[in-house]
Amino acid sequence: MASKWDLSDEEWVEAADEALRFVEDADARGLILYRFEGQYLPALRKARNAEQVWRAWNAFYHYLTLRQTRRKFFSLSDEDAGRVIATLTDVLDLPPYSGA
């Protein structure tokens, strides 16, 4: 399992962690899944229209690609951020993001 993050025991977390192995840093994968599960997935599940779906994915995309900070110790390329989103879309059968 990706790093030490306090992630749920839901099956999708393990499947997503495995599918995201192209992000080689286990700590980065753990943080990505932790933030996605706690913040972006609830927003996607609550989305009632295409604009709300786009906003949630767009916010996550920007989180993934913004520069490193003291608390966010990684920054993904545009291509890798798109791969993360496509992977999570597939694993969780979520509506796609059309902005990356």
ROKOLKOL-302947 format. One record per residue: residue in three letters; x, y, z of N, C-alpha, C, O in turn. Coordinates in Angstrom, 1 decimal, always signed. Example, Ala and Ser with C-alpha at 12.3 -4.5 7.8 and 13.67 -1.06 7.14 Angstrom:
REM residues 2
{'ALA'; {+13.2; -5.7; +7.8}; {+12.3; -4.5; +7.8}; {+13.2; -3.3; +7.8}; {+14.2; -3.3; +8.5}} {'SER'; {+12.8; -2.2; +7.1}; {+13.7; -1.1; +7.1}; {+12.9; +0.0; +7.9}; {+13.4; +1.1; +8.0}} 
REM end
This chain:
REM residues 100
{'MET'; {+0.8; -1.2; +0.0}; {+0.0; +0.0; +0.0}; {+0.9; +1.2; +0.0}; {+2.0; +1.2; +0.6}} {'ALA'; {+0.4; +2.3; -0.6}; {+1.2; +3.5; -0.8}; {+1.4; +4.2; +0.6}; {+0.5; +4.7; +1.2}} {'SER'; {+2.6; +4.1; +1.0}; {+3.1; +4.9; +2.1}; {+2.4; +4.7; +3.4}; {+1.8; +3.6; +3.7}} {'LYS'; {+2.3; +5.7; +4.2}; {+1.8; +5.7; +5.6}; {+0.5; +6.5; +5.7}; {+0.0; +6.7; +6.8}} {'TRP'; {-0.1; +6.9; +4.7}; {-1.3; +7.7; +4.7}; {-2.5; +7.0; +5.3}; {-2.6; +5.7; +5.1}} {'ASP'; {-3.4; +7.6; +6.0}; {-4.5; +7.0; +6.6}; {-5.7; +6.9; +5.6}; {-6.6; +7.7; +5.6}} {'LEU'; {-5.6; +5.9; +4.8}; {-6.5; +5.7; +3.7}; {-7.5; +4.6; +4.1}; {-7.2; +3.8; +5.0}} {'SER'; {-8.7; +4.7; +3.6}; {-9.7; +3.7; +3.9}; {-9.3; +2.3; +3.4}; {-8.4; +2.2; +2.6}} {'ASP'; {-10.1; +1.3; +3.8}; {-9.8; +0.0; +3.4}; {-10.6; -0.5; +2.2}; {-10.7; -1.6; +1.8}} {'GLU'; {-11.2; +0.5; +1.5}; {-12.1; +0.2; +0.4}; {-11.2; -0.4; -0.7}; {-10.0; +0.0; -0.9}} {'GLU'; {-11.8; -1.3; -1.5}; {-11.0; -2.0; -2.5}; {-10.5; -1.1; -3.6}; {-9.4; -1.3; -4.1}} {'TRP'; {-11.2; +0.0; -3.9}; {-10.7; +0.9; -5.0}; {-9.4; +1.5; -4.6}; {-8.6; +1.8; -5.5}} {'VAL'; {-9.1; +1.7; -3.3}; {-7.8; +2.4; -2.9}; {-6.7; +1.5; -3.3}; {-5.7; +1.9; -3.8}} {'GLU'; {-6.8; +0.2; -3.0}; {-5.7; -0.8; -3.4}; {-5.6; -0.9; -4.9}; {-4.5; -0.9; -5.4}} {'ALA'; {-6.7; -0.9; -5.6}; {-6.6; -1.0; -7.1}; {-6.0; +0.3; -7.6}; {-5.2; +0.2; -8.6}} {'ALA'; {-6.4; +1.4; -7.1}; {-5.8; +2.7; -7.6}; {-4.4; +2.8; -7.3}; {-3.6; +3.2; -8.1}} {'ASP'; {-4.0; +2.4; -6.1}; {-2.5; +2.4; -5.7}; {-1.7; +1.6; -6.7}; {-0.7; +2.0; -7.2}} {'GLU'; {-2.2; +0.4; -7.0}; {-1.5; -0.5; -8.0}; {-1.5; +0.1; -9.4}; {-0.5; +0.1; -10.0}} {'ALA'; {-2.6; +0.7; -9.8}; {-2.7; +1.3; -11.2}; {-1.8; +2.6; -11.3}; {-1.4; +2.9; -12.4}} {'LEU'; {-1.6; +3.2; -10.2}; {-0.8; +4.5; -10.2}; {+0.7; +4.2; -9.9}; {+1.4; +5.2; -9.6}} {'ARG'; {+1.2; +3.0; -10.1}; {+2.6; +2.7; -9.9}; {+3.5; +3.5; -10.7}; {+4.7; +3.6; -10.4}} {'PHE'; {+3.0; +4.1; -11.8}; {+3.9; +4.9; -12.6}; {+4.4; +6.2; -11.9}; {+5.4; +6.8; -12.2}} {'VAL'; {+3.6; +6.5; -10.8}; {+4.1; +7.5; -9.9}; {+5.0; +6.8; -8.9}; {+4.5; +6.1; -7.9}} {'GLU'; {+6.3; +6.8; -9.1}; {+7.2; +5.9; -8.4}; {+7.3; +6.1; -6.9}; {+7.6; +5.2; -6.2}} {'ASP'; {+7.1; +7.3; -6.5}; {+7.3; +7.7; -5.1}; {+6.0; +7.2; -4.3}; {+4.9; +7.8; -4.5}} {'ALA'; {+6.1; +6.2; -3.4}; {+5.0; +5.7; -2.7}; {+4.4; +6.7; -1.8}; {+3.1; +6.8; -1.6}} {'ASP'; {+5.2; +7.6; -1.2}; {+4.7; +8.7; -0.4}; {+3.8; +9.7; -1.3}; {+2.7; +10.1; -0.8}} {'ALA'; {+4.2; +10.0; -2.5}; {+3.4; +10.8; -3.3}; {+2.1; +10.2; -3.7}; {+1.1; +10.8; -3.7}} {'ARG'; {+2.2; +8.9; -4.1}; {+0.9; +8.1; -4.4}; {+0.0; +8.2; -3.2}; {-1.2; +8.4; -3.3}} {'GLY'; {+0.5; +7.9; -2.0}; {-0.3; +7.9; -0.8}; {-1.0; +9.3; -0.6}; {-2.1; +9.3; -0.3}} {'LEU'; {-0.2; +10.4; -0.8}; {-0.8; +11.7; -0.6}; {-1.8; +12.0; -1.6}; {-2.8; +12.6; -1.3}} {'ILE'; {-1.6; +11.6; -2.9}; {-2.5; +11.8; -4.0}; {-3.8; +11.1; -3.6}; {-4.9; +11.7; -3.7}} {'LEU'; {-3.8; +9.8; -3.2}; {-5.0; +9.1; -2.9}; {-5.7; +9.6; -1.6}; {-6.9; +9.6; -1.6}} {'TYR'; {-4.9; +10.0; -0.6}; {-5.4; +10.6; +0.6}; {-6.2; +11.9; +0.3}; {-7.4; +12.0; +0.7}} {'ARG'; {-5.6; +12.8; -0.5}; {-6.3; +14.0; -0.8}; {-7.5; +13.8; -1.7}; {-8.6; +14.4; -1.6}} {'PHE'; {-7.3; +12.8; -2.7}; {-8.4; +12.5; -3.6}; {-9.6; +12.0; -2.8}; {-10.8; +12.4; -3.0}} {'GLU'; {-9.4; +11.0; -2.0}; {-10.4; +10.4; -1.2}; {-11.1; +11.3; -0.3}; {-12.3; +11.3; -0.1}} {'GLY'; {-10.4; +12.2; +0.4}; {-10.9; +13.1; +1.4}; {-11.6; +14.4; +0.8}; {-12.5; +14.9; +1.4}} {'GLN'; {-11.1; +14.8; -0.3}; {-11.6; +16.1; -0.8}; {-12.2; +16.0; -2.2}; {-13.3; +16.5; -2.4}} {'TYR'; {-11.6; +15.4; -3.2}; {-12.1; +15.5; -4.5}; {-13.1; +14.5; -4.9}; {-14.1; +14.7; -5.6}} {'LEU'; {-13.0; +13.3; -4.3}; {-14.0; +12.2; -4.6}; {-15.3; +12.6; -4.0}; {-16.3; +12.4; -4.7}} {'PRO'; {-15.4; +13.1; -2.8}; {-16.7; +13.6; -2.3}; {-17.4; +14.7; -3.2}; {-18.6; +14.7; -3.5}} {'ALA'; {-16.5; +15.6; -3.7}; {-17.0; +16.6; -4.6}; {-17.6; +16.0; -5.9}; {-18.6; +16.4; -6.5}} {'LEU'; {-16.9; +15.0; -6.5}; {-17.3; +14.4; -7.7}; {-18.6; +13.6; -7.5}; {-19.5; +13.6; -8.3}} {'ARG'; {-18.7; +13.0; -6.3}; {-19.9; +12.2; -6.0}; {-21.1; +13.1; -5.8}; {-22.3; +12.7; -6.0}} {'LYS'; {-20.9; +14.3; -5.3}; {-22.0; +15.3; -5.1}; {-22.3; +16.1; -6.3}; {-23.4; +16.7; -6.3}} {'ALA'; {-21.5; +16.0; -7.3}; {-21.7; +16.8; -8.5}; {-23.0; +16.5; -9.2}; {-23.4; +15.3; -9.3}} {'ARG'; {-23.8; +17.5; -9.5}; {-25.1; +17.3; -10.1}; {-25.2; +17.7; -11.6}; {-26.2; +17.4; -12.3}} {'ASN'; {-24.1; +18.2; -12.1}; {-24.1; +18.5; -13.6}; {-22.7; +18.5; -14.1}; {-21.7; +18.4; -13.3}} {'ALA'; {-22.5; +18.6; -15.4}; {-21.2; +18.5; -16.0}; {-20.3; +19.6; -15.5}; {-19.1; +19.4; -15.4}} {'GLU'; {-20.8; +20.8; -15.3}; {-19.9; +21.9; -14.8}; {-19.3; +21.6; -13.5}; {-18.1; +21.9; -13.2}} {'GLN'; {-20.1; +21.0; -12.5}; {-19.6; +20.7; -11.2}; {-18.5; +19.5; -11.3}; {-17.6; +19.5; -10.6}} {'VAL'; {-18.8; +18.6; -12.2}; {-17.8; +17.5; -12.4}; {-16.5; +18.1; -12.9}; {-15.4; +17.8; -12.4}} {'TRP'; {-16.6; +19.0; -13.9}; {-15.4; +19.6; -14.5}; {-14.7; +20.4; -13.4}; {-13.4; +20.3; -13.3}} {'ARG'; {-15.4; +21.1; -12.6}; {-14.7; +21.9; -11.6}; {-13.9; +21.1; -10.6}; {-12.8; +21.4; -10.2}} {'ALA'; {-14.5; +19.9; -10.2}; {-13.9; +19.0; -9.2}; {-12.6; +18.4; -9.8}; {-11.6; +18.4; -9.2}} {'TRP'; {-12.7; +17.9; -11.1}; {-11.6; +17.4; -11.7}; {-10.5; +18.4; -12.0}; {-9.3; +18.2; -11.8}} {'ASN'; {-10.9; +19.6; -12.4}; {-10.0; +20.7; -12.7}; {-9.2; +21.1; -11.4}; {-8.0; +21.3; -11.5}} {'ALA'; {-9.9; +21.2; -10.3}; {-9.2; +21.5; -9.0}; {-8.2; +20.4; -8.7}; {-7.1; +20.7; -8.3}} {'PHE'; {-8.6; +19.1; -8.9}; {-7.6; +18.0; -8.6}; {-6.4; +18.1; -9.6}; {-5.3; +17.9; -9.2}} {'TYR'; {-6.7; +18.4; -10.8}; {-5.6; +18.5; -11.8}; {-4.6; +19.6; -11.4}; {-3.4; +19.4; -11.5}} {'HIS'; {-5.2; +20.7; -11.0}; {-4.3; +21.8; -10.6}; {-3.5; +21.4; -9.3}; {-2.3; +21.8; -9.2}} {'TYR'; {-4.1; +20.7; -8.4}; {-3.4; +20.2; -7.2}; {-2.3; +19.4; -7.6}; {-1.2; +19.5; -7.1}} {'LEU'; {-2.5; +18.5; -8.6}; {-1.4; +17.5; -9.0}; {-0.3; +18.2; -9.7}; {+0.9; +17.8; -9.5}} {'THR'; {-0.5; +19.3; -10.4}; {+0.5; +19.9; -11.2}; {+1.1; +21.2; -10.6}; {+2.2; +21.6; -11.1}} {'LEU'; {+0.5; +21.7; -9.6}; {+1.2; +22.9; -9.0}; {+2.5; +22.5; -8.3}; {+2.7; +21.4; -8.0}} {'ARG'; {+3.3; +23.5; -8.2}; {+4.7; +23.3; -7.7}; {+4.7; +22.7; -6.3}; {+3.7; +22.7; -5.6}} {'GLN'; {+5.8; +22.1; -5.9}; {+6.0; +21.5; -4.6}; {+5.9; +22.6; -3.5}; {+6.3; +23.7; -3.7}} {'THR'; {+5.4; +22.2; -2.4}; {+5.4; +23.0; -1.2}; {+5.9; +22.2; +0.0}; {+6.3; +21.1; -0.1}} {'ARG'; {+5.9; +22.8; +1.1}; {+6.4; +22.1; +2.3}; {+5.4; +20.9; +2.6}; {+5.9; +19.9; +3.1}} {'ARG'; {+4.1; +21.1; +2.4}; {+3.2; +20.0; +2.7}; {+2.9; +19.1; +1.5}; {+2.4; +18.0; +1.6}} {'LYS'; {+3.2; +19.6; +0.3}; {+2.9; +18.8; -0.9}; {+4.3; +18.7; -1.6}; {+4.8; +19.6; -2.3}} {'PHE'; {+4.9; +17.6; -1.4}; {+6.3; +17.4; -1.8}; {+6.5; +16.8; -3.2}; {+7.6; +16.2; -3.4}} {'PHE'; {+5.5; +16.9; -4.0}; {+5.7; +16.5; -5.4}; {+4.9; +17.4; -6.3}; {+4.1; +18.2; -5.9}} {'SER'; {+5.3; +17.3; -7.6}; {+4.5; +18.0; -8.7}; {+4.6; +17.1; -9.9}; {+5.7; +16.7; -10.3}} {'LEU'; {+3.4; +16.8; -10.4}; {+3.3; +16.0; -11.6}; {+3.3; +16.8; -12.9}; {+2.9; +17.9; -12.9}} {'SER'; {+3.8; +16.2; -13.9}; {+3.8; +16.8; -15.3}; {+2.3; +16.8; -15.7}; {+1.5; +16.1; -15.1}} {'ASP'; {+2.0; +17.6; -16.7}; {+0.6; +17.6; -17.2}; {+0.2; +16.2; -17.7}; {-0.9; +15.7; -17.5}} {'GLU'; {+1.1; +15.5; -18.4}; {+0.9; +14.1; -18.9}; {+0.6; +13.2; -17.7}; {-0.4; +12.4; -17.8}} {'ASP'; {+1.4; +13.2; -16.7}; {+1.2; +12.3; -15.5}; {-0.1; +12.6; -14.8}; {-0.8; +11.7; -14.3}} {'ALA'; {-0.4; +13.9; -14.6}; {-1.7; +14.3; -14.0}; {-2.9; +13.8; -14.8}; {-3.8; +13.3; -14.2}} {'GLY'; {-2.8; +13.9; -16.1}; {-3.9; +13.3; -16.9}; {-4.0; +11.8; -16.8}; {-5.1; +11.3; -16.8}} {'ARG'; {-2.8; +11.1; -16.6}; {-2.8; +9.7; -16.4}; {-3.5; +9.3; -15.1}; {-4.2; +8.4; -15.0}} {'VAL'; {-3.2; +10.1; -14.0}; {-3.7; +9.9; -12.7}; {-5.3; +10.0; -12.8}; {-6.0; +9.1; -12.3}} {'ILE'; {-5.7; +11.1; -13.4}; {-7.2; +11.3; -13.5}; {-7.8; +10.2; -14.4}; {-8.9; +9.7; -14.0}} {'ALA'; {-7.2; +9.8; -15.5}; {-7.8; +8.8; -16.3}; {-7.8; +7.5; -15.5}; {-8.8; +6.7; -15.7}} {'THR'; {-6.8; +7.2; -14.8}; {-6.8; +5.9; -14.0}; {-7.9; +5.9; -12.9}; {-8.6; +4.9; -12.8}} {'LEU'; {-8.0; +7.0; -12.2}; {-9.1; +7.1; -11.2}; {-10.5; +7.1; -11.8}; {-11.4; +6.5; -11.2}} {'THR'; {-10.6; +7.7; -12.9}; {-11.9; +7.7; -13.6}; {-12.3; +6.2; -14.0}; {-13.4; +5.8; -13.8}} {'ASP'; {-11.3; +5.5; -14.4}; {-11.5; +4.1; -14.8}; {-11.8; +3.2; -13.6}; {-12.7; +2.4; -13.6}} {'VAL'; {-10.9; +3.3; -12.6}; {-11.0; +2.5; -11.4}; {-12.4; +2.7; -10.7}; {-13.0; +1.7; -10.2}} {'LEU'; {-12.8; +3.9; -10.6}; {-14.0; +4.3; -9.9}; {-15.3; +4.5; -10.8}; {-16.3; +4.8; -10.3}} {'ASP'; {-15.1; +4.3; -12.1}; {-16.2; +4.5; -13.0}; {-16.8; +5.9; -12.8}; {-18.0; +6.0; -12.7}} {'LEU'; {-16.0; +6.9; -12.8}; {-16.4; +8.3; -12.7}; {-16.6; +9.0; -14.0}; {-16.0; +8.5; -15.0}} {'PRO'; {-17.3; +10.1; -14.0}; {-17.4; +10.8; -15.3}; {-16.0; +11.4; -15.7}; {-15.2; +11.8; -14.8}} {'PRO'; {-15.7; +11.4; -16.9}; {-14.3; +11.9; -17.4}; {-14.1; +13.4; -17.2}; {-15.0; +14.1; -17.1}} {'TYR'; {-12.8; +13.7; -17.2}; {-12.4; +15.1; -17.2}; {-12.0; +15.4; -18.6}; {-11.2; +14.8; -19.2}} {'SER'; {-12.5; +16.5; -19.1}; {-12.3; +16.9; -20.5}; {-11.4; +18.1; -20.6}; {-11.4; +18.7; -21.6}} {'GLY'; {-10.6; +18.4; -19.6}; {-9.8; +19.6; -19.6}; {-8.3; +19.4; -19.6}; {-7.5; +20.4; -19.8}} {'ALA'; {-7.8; +18.2; -19.3}; {-6.4; +18.0; -19.2}; {-5.7; +17.9; -20.5}; {-4.4; +17.8; -20.6}} 
REM end
